[in-house]
Amino acid sequence: MRKDEKMAQVLADLQKKKFAPVYLFYGDELFSIDEKVDYIVNNLVEPANRDFNLDVIYGDEADGAKIVNIAMSYPMMCEKRVVIVRDIHLLKNNGLALLMKYAAKPVATTCLVMTTASMEKQDIKKLEKLCAALEFKQLYDNQVPDWIQKHLAKKNINITPDAIRLLQGSAGNSLQNLSTELDKLLLNLGQRTRIEVNDVEAIIGASKQYTIFELCDAVAAKQLQPSLLILHNLLQLGETPGLIITMLNRHFTRLLLVKELVEQRIGEDKIAVAIKAHPFFVKGYLRQAKLYNIAQLKQSFVLLLETDELLKSSSQKDKLLLELLVLKLYYM
């Protein structure tokens, strides 16, 4: 059986609550590892019995013999004992060898869960033969939106595609970061069941967003030197190119809508409602929209898309590509 088939079987058994006596969870996506560990604990040990039947041990704090002794102990007032050993790559001396020896003949009343983010491939291969193993890799860009939707669907919450893009652009692909930001969103959502772009804007760090909005305003107002200066500062502070592209796309989308509404002789109050912006900011959009015609605003999306694709595929530096984008938008 191939590795992916084995992992699929382990996941299927977990879903059916058919628990193996020994698990190995490894990889760089620690949030997913913690989710699976919590799932096992919550299903095998009642909260009232956890003082007696749940042990959490760190690899740099205990030797292998002690861990094996704990794993071989019988549960108290419970059918199963759960022993979690985190960071097994930090075990000293022959600790890992002792755990492998235990995994070959585990105690039926114990569920031993071993986790690691970094481990020798040869050791992982040895353990994979002895226990139920799952590898957790950080999600690819195109996998994150689906994860966000499924995570929220469990709580009967929907989210718009634009809000997903903005959230991913800010939090990246780390599920821990995404989960933290989603928790903030849910707290601020109240009784509503749909997350919009404005909701995401509200929970992203105020200072970071203000700086990005400064960049959008400077670029849209065709202020070349301030645009390049703010861009440089953003990148120096570690801002992601993805979020910069997302926010510029959001800004120019609003500009295009403002331009079209102005040509239809729509008033400022209705424009504010249409672009979902506070009326205070509408005058700024109106000033910027005067600098472009409809064709130019539509061309901005082509430039943004081209830059986004180059950022993902080109060997050129992000800073150079984004500076070129600012120049193209300026001379457009």
N, C-alpha and C positions, 0 to 999 in steps of 0.2 A: 504494500500500500504506500502511495506517495505521501510526502510530508503534508501537502495541502489537504489530502483526503483524511489523514489522521487527525489533523486539526479540526476539520469539519465534523468528524465523529465526536471529538472531545466536546465541541460546542453544542452539538445536538444532545449529547448525554447530559451536559450541564443544564440545558433547557428543560430536559425531562426530569431533572433532579436525581439523576443517577450519578452519584459522586464516586470518583476514584479514590483509592487510599493515599496516593501521592500525586502532587501536581508540580509542574515547573512552568511559571509564567515569566517570560523574559522579553526584552525589547526596550525601545526608547520611549514608548507611549505609556508613561507611568499612570496616567489617569485611568486608562482602560484596564491596566493590571489591578489597580486599587478597586475598580468596580467589580471585577471578577472575585477578588478576595472577599470583599464585603458580601457579595452574593452567596458565597460558600458559608461564611460565618452566619449570616442571617437565616440561612436555611438549616444549618446543622446544630446551632447552639442557641438555646433560648436566652434572652437577655438576663434573666434571673440566675442562670447557671454559668455565666461567662467568667466569673471570678475563679471557678474551679476547673472549667473545661476549655478555656481559650488562653493560649500562650502566644505572645508576639515577641520574637527574638531577632536581634540584629546580628549580622554576621561578624561584625567587629567587636561584639560584646560577649560572645559565648563560644566555647569550643564544641567540636562535633560530638564528643562523648556525652556532654550535658544535654544537647539537643536530642540525641537518640534516646537517652534515658527518659526525657519528658515525653517523647513520642510513644514510647513503649508503656507509659503509665495508662491505667484504665480510667475511663471517665467516671465522674461522680454524679449520680442522680440524672444521668443523661446517656443516650445511646452512643454519642460520638464525642470525641475530644478533637479540637482543631488546633494545630500547631503551625504558626506562620513564621517562616524564617526569611527575613528580608536581607537583601544584599549578600547572597550566598557567595559571591565572588570575593568577599572580604574575610571568609573563614580562614583561620590560620592552620598551619601544620597539616595534619591529615583530616581536617574537618570535613572537607567535601568528599573524600574517599569513604569516610564513615557514613555519611548520608547516602551515598550510592549503595553501600552495603545494606543499609536499612531499607532503601527503596526496592531492592531485589526481593526482600522478604518483609513487607510492611505489616504492622499490626492492623487487624481488620477494624478495630474500634477507634482508630485515629485517622484523621485526614491531615496529612502533612502538605503544606503549601510553601513552595520555595519560589522566591522572586529575585530577579537580578536585571539591571539595566545594561551591564557590561560583563561579558564572560568569554573565556576562550571557546572557540568553535568546537574544539575536540571534546571539551567537557560537556558542552550542550548536547552534542551528538550522543555521548554516553548516557546522559540523563534521559534524553528523549526515548531511548530504548527501554528505560526502566519505569517511566511514569507517563502520565497524561500531560502533554506539553502543548503550550500555546505561545506563539510569538506575536508580540504587539508592536507594529511599526507605526510611525507617525503617518497620518493620512496624507495622501496626495491632494493637491489643490482641488481637483475635480470631485474628490470624495467628501470634502467638508460640507458643502451645501446639503447633501443628503443626510449627513450625520446631524446637522443642526435641525433639519425638519423632523427627523425621527425622534430626536431628544425632546423637542417641543410637543410633538404629537402625543407623547405619553401623558402630557399635562393638558391635552386638548387645546393647544395654542397653535395658531398659524403665524407665518412670517412671510413678508413680501420678498421677492427676489432681490430688489434693490437693498433692502435691509440686510439680507444675508451677505451680499457683496461688501457692504460697508462694515459689517461686523467681522467678516473674515479678513478684510483689509486691515482692520485695527488689531484684532487678537491673533492673527496668523493661523497656523494649523495645529497649534497646541490645544488639545482637548481640555486641558486644565484651564488655560486662559479663556477658551470659549465658554466653558461651563461657568466660570466665575462671572463673565460678562452676561451670560444668559440669566443667571440668578439675579443680578442687578436689574435686568430688564423686567423680569417677572415681578419683582418687588414694586417696581414703578408702574406696572401695567394696570393695576387696580382690577376692575371687573371686566376689562376688555379682553378679548381672546385673539387679537390680531396685532402683531408687532410691525410697526411702520419704520421708515427711515428716520423720521423725527425722534422716535423712541430710542433708536440706537445712538443718534447724535447726542441725545441728552445724557446718556450714561458713560460715553467715552470721556476720558480725562479732559477737564475743562481747559487746562493750559495747552494741551496738545491740540485739541480741536480749534482753539482760538488761533493758534499759529497756522494751522492748515487752512482755516478760513481766510487768514491774512494772505496766504499764498494765492488762494483762489481769487480773492478780490484784486490782488495786484496783477495777476495774469490776465483776468477778464478786463481790467481797466487799462491794459496795455502799458503797464509801468514796468519796463524791462529790467532796469537795475534793481529796484526793490524786489522784483520776482526772483531774480537770480540769487540775491542775498538771502531771502527767506528760504528758498530751496536749499541753498548750501547749509544754512543753520539747521533745517529739518533733518537733512541727511547726517549731519554731524551729531545730532541728538539721537540718531538711530531710528528715525522714522522709516517705515517700509515704503518702497516704491509703489507697491500695490495699493496702499491706502491713498497715496498722493494721486494716483491715476483715478481711483474711485471717486475721490472728492472733486477733482477737476471735472470728471464726467458728470457728476451730480450738479455742479455749478452751471456748466454749459447747457445741460438739459433744462434747467430753470430759465436760463437766458433765452433759449429758443422759444420756450412757452411764453415768456414775457413779451418777446418780440412779436409773436403771432397774435397775442391778445391785444397788444397796443395797436396793431394794424386793424384789428376788429373794433377799435375804439372802446375797449373794456376799461372800466374805472379801476383805480388803485386798490380799493377795498376788495373787489372781486378777483383781482390779480393775486392779492395776498392769499386768498382762500384757494385759488387754483394751484399755486405753487407751494402751498402749505408752509408759508413763511410768515413771521410776524410782520405786521404792516410797517413797522419801523425800518425794516430792511428793504422794502419794496423800492424806495427811491434809489437806493444803490444799484439794484438790478436794472431799473429804468435807465439810469445814467450809462451803465455798461452796455446795455442792449443797443443804445444809439450808435455805438462804435462798430456795429456789425450789420450785415444784411442776412437774410435767411440762409442763403447759399453758404456764406462763410461760417455761420453757426453749425450748419450740417457738416461742413468740411472739418470742423473741430473734432467731431466724433471719429472721423476717419483717421486723423492724426493721433488721437488718443488710443484707438485700437491698434494702430501700427506700432506705437511705442510700447504698448502693453505686451504685444506679441514678441517684440525685440527683447524686452526685459526678461522674458521667459526662455528665449532661445538663443540670443546673441551672446558672444563672448565680450562685447563692449561693456565698459563700466556703466553701472546704473546712473551715476552722476552725469556722465556725458550724454547718455540717452535722454535723460530728463531735461538737461539744459537745452539740447537740440529741440525738444518738444516745446519748451517755453519760447524759444526763438521762432519756431514755425508758427506758433499761435500769435506771436507778436506781429509778425510780418504777413500774416494771413489776410 
